[in-house]
Amino acid sequence: MSNKWQKENDVDDYVKGIFASLGLVKNKDYYEKTGSPFMQEALKGASKTVKATGTGLPDFIVEKYTIKGKVIPIIFESKLGILKFVQTKEGAISFTQQSVSAYALNGALHYARSIISSEKYSEAIAVGVSGDDEENVKFGVYFVFGSSSIAYKDTGLNNINFLESQSAFEAFYQNSKLTESDKHIILVKSQDLLEKHSKQLNKLMHNHNITAPQRVLYVSGMILAMQKVYDAKFNTLRNGLDIDSLKSSQNESERDGVLILKQIETFLRTKIIDSNKLNLMLSSFSEIAKDPDRDKITKAHTHKQGEKSNPNDKIVAHLLQTPSSINKQIFAYIYTHIYSEIDGISGHLDIMGQMYSEFLKYALGDGKELGIVLTPPYVTKMMAQILNINENDFVMDLATGSAGFLISAMTLMIESINEKHGKTRKAEDLILNLKKTQLLGVEYNAEMFALASTNMILRGDGSSQIYKANTFETDSKNAQGKSIYDEFKATKLLLNPPFTWDENGMPFIAFGLKNMQKGALGAIIIQDSAGSGKAILSNKEILKNNTLLASIKMPTDLFQPMAGVQTSIYVFEAGAPHDYEKPVKFIDFRNDGYKRTARKLEERDNPIKRYEDIIKIYKAGKNAKVDSSFWNLDEIYIEDFITPSGADWNFDQHKKVDSKPTLEDFKKCVREYLAWEVSQILKKDSL
């Protein structure tokens, strides 16, 4: 029987014993209460104290193992007592100061998130260890891929044998990195988390009489003010504004709103060369500094007992203990719950668009009248995957909105580069180039233009080709006789046009296909009526020079609660006149596994698998290798011909309804008749 551990050092000694058995040498392969100089820099400000200004001191750090030349650090925290393994709140790991100080896994994840936040590492492994003795000890091994509160994955391991060699670590890493299912789960979790904070933020700004159209500009502008700024003079990055930067001063030049706007301008000048684009964005963000009343300190209310209440809105009372301006209160919430979470909730998620959609619910028709209905991120991802977007593509969106499609395209392109080149210098250069040159967006609405630009900047893309313009007037020639589309040479096109446009928005895809390379692919999500008679002029024109490859019927509640419309996705090949002797793929994807309500997105029928499978069905049709218990391919997949009418592009128009009775139908009818006869006889007998 093993001896009971008396002190936390006993747990540390146990871990060091395992290190020794695995051949790890102290101060060479691992460090105790410290790390390499590079790691110490990454741990600055990561202490577990309330202020968290000191350097973090994990119990152990292993810096021996690499993936494609980059160190993947393993961070250990150990605690005495099996009950000190982890603390959760509402089913999630807690990151309060008390939790990260007192619990092993919470502390390990805190340090791993902190070093990623420092931008010196992009991945880490967090290991929590707690126990009472050698026979009652628990390990938790988590793969951490961002600094947000949801940017981690439980590997399921209860040991650290993967540290015995470089090859063992590489095998562990391959098994631990994110799968497509993991990415989908994280995407939906991210959407839920962002929706939760958007609702709270919406309430906060509503309480302070900030109008719905202003709200999303407040959010995007303030997030830009928080970004680090490159200082060319000293060749270094300077921090952006944080909560303590705002003093609620009443001096006109130091008002919180003025400081925020100045910082936005400072940041944008390092990112945007085009003066017209810069001025357009600054004009939108100037709303933050316009009203000096929003920079006045809110006053506390005195209770009957003589005690003064926290003068700040109750939504941010836990973040600000001293009286603060309205702008500072909003800034504090965004800094804590949005800005600090961005790296873990990015990927395919349209951050600004998600908030815009939430704010629009309270905007009394704003957005709906414009036909602005933003596509869910799991759908933008699916459409980008259907087009097989990769690192070599040039992707455009001619009704960009908040850039959701470009975000999904860029994410797939980056994944393609990393898969091919690893996380190398070459990969970094290729990623930087694709952000600058391989994405094109055009948006007419000034507010959405600012959101799209912000979204791309948040992903390191200050030079993305996002234009504030009328799509149909951007083909004017430059001095060399070329339009922006001639210069760009798009290979892929993704679209969700304004539904209130002429012919439901089909002129956007017609125009886009006309301005693409031959053989390029385009996909549009649009109202069903566009393919059944409401857009005949555009559709006939499209078929003269392009091929309709597929039509995918989408869930009827896809855009709830913002819009109740029947939609389909149409997929085209540019530059090849439609061959009416070749069939089109018609797919019924009404059951995507989700149920949408006004309150939330609910999983009903394994949506993760369904979104993975729909790509396979698109590619292989009835030969797709999918689970037959999920799909009846004979029911949901049809290959059929269309006519030149431009009015027969939807699934239901090609679904064959077999009205001829079968033997089973006859038997069923006889059974039902006999059952009825018996019931009548029994009724008579009972009288």
Secondary structure, 3 states (H helix, E strand, C coil): CCCCCCCHHHHHHHHHHHHHHCCCCECCCEEECCCCHHHHHHCCCCCCCCCCCCCCCCCEEECCCEECCEECCEEEEEEECHHHCCCEECCEECCCHHHHHHCHHHHHHHHHHHHHHCCCCCCEEEEEEEEEECCEEEEEEEEECCCCCCCEEECCCCCCHHHCCHHHHHHHHHHHCCCHHHHHHHHHHHHHHHHHHHHHHHHHHHHCCCCHHHHHHHHHHHHHHHCCEEECCCCEEECCCCHHHCCCCCCHHHCHHHHHHHHHHHHHHHHCCCHHHHHHHHHHHCHHHHCHHHHCECCCCECCCCCECCCCCCCCCCCCCCCCEHHHHHHHHHHHHCHHHHHHCCCCCCHHHHHHHHHHCCCCCCCCCCCCCCCCHHHHHHHHHHCCCCCCCCEEECCCCCCHHHHHHHHHHHHHHHHHHCCCHHHHHHHHHHHHHCEEEEECCHHHHHHHHHHHHCCCCCCCEEEECCHHHCCCCCCCCCCHHHHHCEEEEEECCCCCCHHHHHHHHHHHHHCEEEEEEEEEEEEHHHHCCCCHHHHHHHHHHEEEEEEEECCCCCCCCCCCCCEEEEEEEECCCCCCCCCEEEEECCCCCEEECCCCEEECCCHHHHHHHHHHHHHHHHHCCCCCCCCCHHHHEEEECCCCCCCCCCHHHCCCCCCCCCHHHHHHHHHHHHHHHHHHHHHHHHC
